Amino acid sequence: MTLRFVLALCVHRGEIDPSSPVSSSLLLKANAWLSRRLAGHADELLICGRGFADVAQLAAELIPYGLSGANLVVTDEAPEEPDDAAVGDKVRGWCREHHRAAIPVVSWKAMIPEAPYPTTGWWWVGIESASSEAAAWADTLRELSPDSFAHQAQTWVDVVLADRGATMDDRGADEYEEAMSVVALARWLTGFSAAAGDTFYCFLCSDAVEAAGIDLLRLGFEAGLSHHDQLQDAFHGLDSPEEGLPAAALQVCLEGRTDALRDMLDKKFAGAPALFWSLHSCIWPNFEKPAVEDMDDLLNPRRLDMGDLEVAWLFVTDGWAEVE
């Protein structure tokens, strides 16, 4: 499974002058992008120029940096009246047309530690799946998750399964663990969506068992071994417990995996604030200002009232919330 970068950078005409102090930052980004491309990574870079007559002028001035092959656009804002919304419109249009599968991030060192990109100075950064290796699992996640996460399903699957490797001695166990990881992620994304006020919580374990093709013997073994008491409580007073056994077993197993999933995502996204912003931005993307500033506005909060964020924030920091 391979992740690639989707990067958006805003440059002012005066900053491109090699004699400008800002040019060293641009050179670092250019070298990182070119080295990744030479190494075979299909990272995508959008450069939005401000103060240029047209794209041809922007391309010509980027030649010394080796960036003339990037995706180039220019804003039509008046130089004396800079407008960040003009940049945001260009970045939004590019992402919607070409990179809807990208998950917005502000830190990526835990997911792609070898990447040489500096972590500052970008307008927007996303990570995106560069393969269809787990396409079937992506379809499962797409089926079980809210529509807000549908476009990024393949990328979410790659993030969650990146550390897993097939074990030749027990392929069935590996497939079971992959299925459970994807279903646990679907349930967690559904929970966040509900906590954030995007949707109502609607996750049916009976549907998930079928959609993911979960091995019922392995599921029953895990539930009986690790969650016997919870499973017994689930069937208290039921007339025909065998009919709901797979769904009940899945429910207790997913509840037992919630903390580990949250901790893994927290680590990969570099902490709860960054994870919260990424999740929120998947549902309500905002390109009107650089991503780091947008995250600061969201979490302070300046974009929304704290009351509107509290349940979703507790969901991310505590791992779950009363959304059912």
Disulfide bonds with the S-S distance in Angstrom:
none
